[in-house]
Amino acid sequence: MLFEVLVTLVVLVVSVRVWYLTTSGRCHSTRSMKGKTVIVTGGSAGIGLHTAEDLVRRGARVILACRNLEKACKVAAQLKAEASQGGEVAVRRLDTSDLNSIRTFAKEILDTEKRIHVLINNAGIIAPPEKVMTNEGLELTMATNHFGHFLLTNLLLERLKQSAPSRIVNVSSLSHAGVSSLDLNSLNFEKEVYRQRVPYNRSKLCNILFSLELARRLEGSGVTANSLHPGAVKTDILIPYHTIHGMILKLVFILWAKDSELGAQTNIYLAVSEEVEGVSGRYFRDCKQVKPTKLARDKDLAKRLWEVSEKAVKLRPEEKFC
């Protein structure tokens, strides 16, 4: 009896996995990216790495914006060796949890890059077990996943406009559905008890709301902004903490999740596909437009989040381009 139950369970798990992987979207565009400059934050691992790899193969100049320069340089060397369409790879240091690092990175980019055609805000972390605050007074997960990319995008926005048509791709997650309300006065847990699962979900909701308001502000500029859920993906950031909850999730992901190459497909799709030319302010999953939660479609909330985020990152008047 026990053997039959185990066999049935294994067959069920395998069947679900096969179904999930075979129905997951793929980018079928063959578009060349020669002459295009693309920035990928967190491009040295996971879906960021596979996104960069694909774009280099298409002939793009890809800038890996990463915290760990040693690791990123090794990845860059590998990508250069495999490039067959004249693609280029550059490495720049960027820590999206550190506002000073972001401003330093942006200045270097603006000083050296005449064009930016695609900005892929991909870097992210899972929340630590205990609350960690950055030097700027931001909760670490929110700083890394939302505030940092908000600041980076604004600092590069003028160059993106000058390079139009250009695209901004914000990597969010289905986890945004775990947020039922958003207190803009407590984004960094100023008024509530820190719980480990909350910051990641909250930051992913903010990614979608940021994209929504950004798209509104960029109407008519030739710059589009979209967000996406990459799917359940086995990546390096997934479960870095040894909790019971983490171990259970890790097991589920091992049995069921996409690999990073498949998880990168919607990133790639939004960066290159002709099908989304001019499409902005939308949310995608498996290379298809889908609806996020009602909260994530709240335009007034998106506008107010923008205003709060401007203050949080201390965006200066001369840094505002929309």
C-alpha positions in Angstrom: 0.0 0.0 0.0 2.8 2.4 1.0 4.7 1.6 -2.2 1.6 2.3 -4.4 1.1 5.7 -2.6 4.7 6.6 -3.2 4.5 5.6 -6.9 1.4 7.6 -7.3 3.0 10.6 -5.6 6.1 10.4 -7.8 3.9 10.1 -11.0 1.9 13.1 -9.9 4.9 15.3 -9.2 6.6 14.3 -12.5 3.4 15.0 -14.4 2.9 18.4 -12.9 6.5 19.3 -13.5 6.4 18.2 -17.2 3.1 20.1 -17.7 4.6 23.3 -16.1 7.8 23.2 -18.0 6.2 22.4 -21.4 3.5 25.2 -21.0 6.0 27.8 -19.9 6.5 30.6 -22.4 9.5 31.1 -24.5 10.7 34.1 -26.5 10.6 33.1 -30.2 11.8 36.4 -31.6 15.0 36.2 -33.7 15.6 39.9 -33.5 19.2 41.1 -33.7 20.4 43.4 -31.0 23.5 44.6 -32.8 24.3 48.2 -32.0 22.1 48.1 -28.9 23.4 48.7 -25.3 21.7 46.8 -22.6 22.2 47.1 -18.8 21.3 44.0 -16.7 21.4 44.4 -12.9 22.3 41.2 -11.2 23.6 39.8 -14.5 26.2 37.4 -13.1 23.8 34.7 -11.9 20.4 33.2 -12.3 17.9 34.6 -14.8 20.1 37.7 -15.1 23.0 35.7 -16.4 20.8 33.8 -18.9 19.2 37.1 -20.0 22.7 38.6 -20.6 23.9 35.4 -22.4 21.0 35.6 -24.9 21.4 39.3 -25.6 25.2 38.9 -26.1 24.4 36.2 -28.7 22.1 38.6 -30.4 25.0 41.0 -30.8 24.2 43.5 -28.0 26.7 45.4 -25.9 25.7 44.1 -22.4 26.7 45.8 -19.2 26.6 43.5 -16.2 25.8 45.6 -13.2 26.8 43.5 -10.2 28.0 43.7 -6.5 30.6 41.0 -6.9 33.1 42.2 -9.5 35.3 39.1 -9.4 32.3 36.8 -10.1 31.0 39.1 -12.8 34.3 39.4 -14.6 34.5 35.6 -14.8 31.0 35.5 -16.2 31.9 38.2 -18.7 34.9 36.3 -19.9 32.8 33.2 -20.5 30.1 35.2 -22.3 32.7 36.9 -24.5 34.2 33.5 -25.4 30.8 32.2 -26.5 29.7 35.4 -28.4 29.3 34.7 -32.1 27.4 37.7 -33.4 29.8 40.4 -32.3 28.3 41.0 -28.9 30.2 42.8 -26.2 30.3 42.4 -22.4 31.3 45.0 -19.9 31.3 44.8 -16.1 30.4 47.7 -13.7 30.0 47.5 -9.9 26.5 48.2 -8.6 24.9 47.5 -5.3 21.2 48.3 -5.6 20.9 48.4 -1.8 23.4 51.3 -1.6 22.2 54.7 -2.9 25.8 56.0 -3.1 26.8 53.0 -5.2 23.9 53.6 -7.5 24.8 57.2 -8.1 28.4 56.3 -8.7 27.4 53.6 -11.2 25.0 56.0 -13.0 27.6 58.7 -13.3 30.1 56.2 -14.8 27.5 54.9 -17.3 26.5 58.4 -18.3 30.1 59.4 -18.8 30.9 56.3 -20.9 27.7 55.2 -22.7 26.2 57.4 -25.4 23.1 55.2 -25.7 21.1 52.9 -23.4 18.5 51.0 -25.3 17.4 48.5 -22.6 17.5 48.7 -18.8 16.7 45.4 -17.1 16.1 45.9 -13.4 16.7 42.3 -12.4 18.8 42.2 -9.2 17.0 41.1 -6.1 17.2 39.3 -2.8 15.0 37.3 -0.5 14.4 38.9 2.8 16.7 38.0 5.7 15.2 36.4 8.9 15.7 39.6 10.9 15.2 43.2 9.8 18.3 44.8 8.4 18.5 48.5 7.7 20.9 50.2 5.2 23.0 53.2 6.0 20.3 55.4 4.3 17.6 54.0 6.7 15.9 51.7 4.3 14.9 48.1 4.9 17.5 46.0 3.0 15.0 44.0 0.9 13.0 47.1 -0.1 16.2 49.0 -0.8 17.7 46.2 -3.0 14.5 45.2 -4.9 12.6 48.5 -5.2 14.2 51.8 -4.0 17.5 51.1 -5.6 16.0 50.3 -9.0 13.7 53.3 -8.7 16.7 55.6 -8.2 18.8 53.9 -10.9 16.0 54.2 -13.5 15.5 57.9 -12.8 19.2 58.6 -13.0 19.4 56.9 -16.4 16.1 58.1 -17.7 17.4 61.1 -19.8 19.8 58.8 -21.6 17.1 56.2 -22.2 14.9 59.0 -23.7 17.8 60.1 -25.9 18.1 56.5 -27.1 14.5 55.9 -27.9 12.9 53.7 -28.8 14.1 52.1 -25.6 12.8 49.8 -23.0 12.7 49.4 -19.2 12.1 45.9 -17.8 11.3 45.4 -14.1 11.5 41.9 -12.7 8.6 41.4 -10.3 7.0 38.2 -9.0 3.6 36.5 -8.5 4.5 36.9 -4.8 3.1 40.4 -5.1 -0.3 38.7 -4.7 0.7 38.1 -1.1 0.1 41.8 -0.2 -3.5 42.7 0.6 -2.8 46.4 1.5 0.2 48.8 1.2 0.9 51.4 4.0 3.1 53.9 2.3 4.1 55.3 5.7 5.6 52.0 6.7 7.4 50.7 3.6 10.5 50.1 5.8 8.5 48.7 8.7 8.4 51.9 10.6 5.0 51.1 12.0 4.8 47.3 12.1 6.6 44.2 13.3 9.0 42.8 10.7 8.0 39.4 9.3 10.4 37.7 6.9 8.0 36.9 4.1 6.5 40.4 3.9 9.4 42.5 2.5 9.9 40.4 -0.6 6.2 40.3 -1.5 5.9 44.1 -0.8 9.0 44.9 -2.9 7.5 42.9 -5.8 4.2 44.8 -5.6 6.2 48.0 -5.7 8.0 46.9 -8.8 4.7 46.6 -10.6 3.3 49.9 -9.3 6.6 51.6 -10.2 6.3 50.3 -13.8 2.7 51.5 -14.0 3.4 55.1 -12.9 6.7 55.2 -14.9 4.8 54.2 -18.0 2.3 57.0 -17.5 5.0 59.5 -17.0 6.8 58.3 -20.1 3.9 58.4 -22.5 4.9 59.8 -25.9 8.7 59.6 -25.0 9.5 56.4 -27.0 10.5 54.7 -23.7 8.4 51.8 -22.5 8.3 50.3 -19.0 6.9 46.8 -18.2 7.1 44.3 -15.3 7.0 40.6 -15.2 6.8 37.4 -13.2 9.6 35.0 -14.4 7.9 32.0 -12.9 9.0 29.7 -10.1 12.7 29.6 -10.8 15.6 27.8 -9.2 18.1 30.6 -8.7 21.0 31.5 -6.3 18.8 34.0 -4.4 16.0 31.6 -3.8 16.3 30.2 -0.3 19.5 31.4 1.4 18.3 30.9 4.9 18.0 27.6 6.8 14.5 27.8 8.2 11.8 25.1 8.1 9.7 27.2 5.8 12.8 27.8 3.6 13.6 24.1 3.4 10.1 23.2 2.4 10.1 25.8 -0.3 13.5 24.6 -1.5 12.2 21.1 -1.9 9.2 22.3 -3.8 11.3 24.3 -6.1 13.7 21.4 -6.7 10.8 19.2 -7.8 8.8 21.7 -9.7 10.6 25.0 -10.7 12.0 26.2 -14.0 15.8 26.4 -14.5 17.3 29.8 -14.9 17.4 29.6 -18.7 13.7 29.1 -19.0 13.0 31.6 -16.2 14.9 34.3 -18.3 12.5 34.0 -21.3 10.1 36.7 -20.3 13.0 39.0 -19.5 14.3 38.4 -23.0 10.9 38.7 -24.6 10.3 42.2 -23.1 13.8 43.3 -24.1 13.7 42.2 -27.7 10.3 41.1 -29.0 8.6 43.0 -31.8 5.3 42.0 -30.3 5.7 44.4 -27.4 7.0 47.4 -29.4 5.2 50.4 -27.9 3.5 48.4 -25.2 4.0 50.0 -21.8 2.7 49.7 -18.2 1.8 46.1 -18.5 2.6 42.9 -16.5 3.7 39.7 -18.2 4.1 36.0 -17.3 5.4 33.3 -19.7 5.8 35.9 -22.5 2.1 36.8 -22.3 0.4 39.8 -20.9 -1.6 39.0 -17.8 -3.4 41.0 -15.1 -1.7 41.5 -11.7 -3.8 41.9 -8.6 -6.3 44.7 -8.2 -3.9 46.4 -5.8 -1.1 46.3 -8.3 -3.3 48.1 -10.8 -4.2 51.0 -8.5 -3.0 54.0 -10.4 -3.5 56.4 -7.5 -1.4 54.1 -5.2 1.2 53.9 -7.9 1.4 57.7 -8.1 1.7 58.1 -4.3 4.3 55.3 -4.1 6.4 57.3 -6.7 6.2 60.4 -4.5 7.2 58.5 -1.4 10.0 56.7 -3.2 11.4 60.1 -4.4 11.7 61.2 -0.8 13.1 57.9 0.3 16.0 58.0 -2.2 16.4 61.8 -1.9 15.9 62.3 -5.6 17.2 65.8 -6.4 15.5 68.3 -8.8 18.2 67.9 -11.4 17.7 64.1 -11.3 14.1 64.3 -12.4 13.4 63.6 -16.0 9.7 62.7 -16.1 
